[in-house]
Amino acid sequence: MDIKAVDKEYIANTYARFDLTITGGRGSIVYDDQGKEYIDLGSGIAANSVGICDPVWQQAVIEQLMQVQHTSNLYYTAPQAKLAKLLCEKTGMKKVFFSNSGAESNECAIKAARKYASDKNSGRDTIITLWQSFHGRTISTLSATGQEHFHQHFGPFTPGFVHVKANDIEDLRAAVANNKVCGIMMEMVQGEGGVNCLDKEFVDECAKICAENDILLMVDEVQTGNGRTGKLYAYEHYGIKPDIVSTAKGLGGGLPIGATLLGEKVENTLSAGTHGSTFGGNPICAAGAYSIISRLDDEFLAEVTAKSEYIFSQFPNATGMGLMIGIATEKPAGEVVRAAMEKGVLCLTAKTKVRLLPALTIPWDQLKKAVAILKEVME
Ligand SMILES: *Cc1c(COP(=O)(O)O)cnc(C)c1O
């Protein structure tokens, strides 16, 4: 079968795919259908957090696969309960809602914020997000996303989202002045928006405004979460305590799972029947996620930080945090990505930058080799 031709004929044309068919891999090495090897610095867009076919993660998944693959959320299952307990113990959050993706984890966050306001009859329904943010592809998370080009073609969009400039405290103050705001949602490091870290001062001010005005502080950790930045969640770098944390991508190690972590204020907001998902917290995905999250101890995260420091030392103009890195290049980023692929390194773009999201477990020798190749193609 000519995979590329069949794909082009039968799959909706939403992806501008590279001319590459991946057939397998191990760790941070990916193989194509010609047997060529690549060092993977994209890890399925931060999803394969411990690389491909990691034996510990694989074992956890296979063991659950042999027990039961799915039950529906009408019944109890151990993997979900264990994962929720672990996430709450590690973060101090109170409850977890499981879904299947980042967009869904944000939908849950948005619903929780709206219902929190509705339960209090506060008359508030606006959620503030930041320009250059990315929160997903559903109609509501597109509304939340602060990039104009996402606000086309699919209207009418969900109302009740207002965008403010990242790191602009005055803009934020002006947006909350009308007393209509029930939540402020942001990524600590804007991923799709160009790998830009928020200023500590701005985040502190957001947290203060939220606390003083009973506004929910909502952190989108879909990309930054689960060890990616060298902490379990990126908000820990800022010393804040969010009311809602949404995550997905690396949580499942490559299987689809999303989670919305609910703090004290909203732990009982979503009551029976107000939200749900057929597959959310699927036992196989949850067992895999449990294996990932239980590995992210101080020693593991210190290694992520050490690799991050190495990459930053090699690219002095890099932005980002941990193993979520953006590099501005003289050549167009897309050109660099193509040239790197030719030389056996897979990486991504974010706006005008080359973006690196390697597996958190990438071996040092592969990382160093990939960095050398990248530097060569950037020149
Ligand atoms: C990828 C991403 C999403 C959307 O996740 P999906 O799993 O594709 O729905 C939402 N927010 C952020 C910050 C992301 O990086």
Ligand as a Chemical Component Dictionary entry (heavy atoms), coordinates in Angstrom:
data_LIG
# 
_chem_comp.id                   LIG 
_chem_comp.type                 NON-POLYMER 
_chem_comp.pdbx_formal_charge   0 
_chem_comp.three_letter_code    LIG 
# 
loop_
_chem_comp_atom.comp_id 
_chem_comp_atom.atom_id 
_chem_comp_atom.alt_atom_id 
_chem_comp_atom.type_symbol 
_chem_comp_atom.charge 
_chem_comp_atom.model_Cartn_x 
_chem_comp_atom.model_Cartn_y 
_chem_comp_atom.model_Cartn_z 
_chem_comp_atom.pdbx_ordinal 
LIG C1 C1 C 0 -1.747 20.985 23.004 1  
LIG C2 C2 C 0 -2.369 21.962 23.911 2  
LIG C3 C3 C 0 -3.751 21.966 24.131 3  
LIG C4 C4 C 0 -4.703 21.067 23.383 4  
LIG O1 O1 O 0 -4.465 19.727 23.660 5  
LIG P1 P1 P 0 -5.167 18.593 22.752 6  
LIG O2 O2 O 0 -4.797 17.320 23.458 7  
LIG O3 O3 O 0 -4.590 18.699 21.396 8  
LIG O4 O4 O 0 -6.615 18.856 22.779 9  
LIG C5 C5 C 0 -4.261 22.851 25.058 10 
LIG N1 N1 N 0 -3.470 23.690 25.742 11 
LIG C6 C6 C 0 -2.120 23.715 25.546 12 
LIG C7 C7 C 0 -1.290 24.647 26.351 13 
LIG C8 C8 C 0 -1.533 22.857 24.622 14 
LIG O5 O5 O 0 -0.215 22.911 24.421 15 
# 
loop_
_chem_comp_bond.comp_id 
_chem_comp_bond.atom_id_1 
_chem_comp_bond.atom_id_2 
_chem_comp_bond.value_order 
_chem_comp_bond.pdbx_ordinal 
LIG C1 C2 SING 1  
LIG C2 C3 SING 2  
LIG C2 C8 DOUB 3  
LIG C3 C4 SING 4  
LIG C3 C5 DOUB 5  
LIG C4 O1 SING 6  
LIG O1 P1 SING 7  
LIG P1 O2 DOUB 8  
LIG P1 O3 SING 9  
LIG P1 O4 SING 10 
LIG C5 N1 SING 11 
LIG N1 C6 DOUB 12 
LIG C6 C7 SING 13 
LIG C6 C8 SING 14 
LIG C8 O5 SING 15 
# 
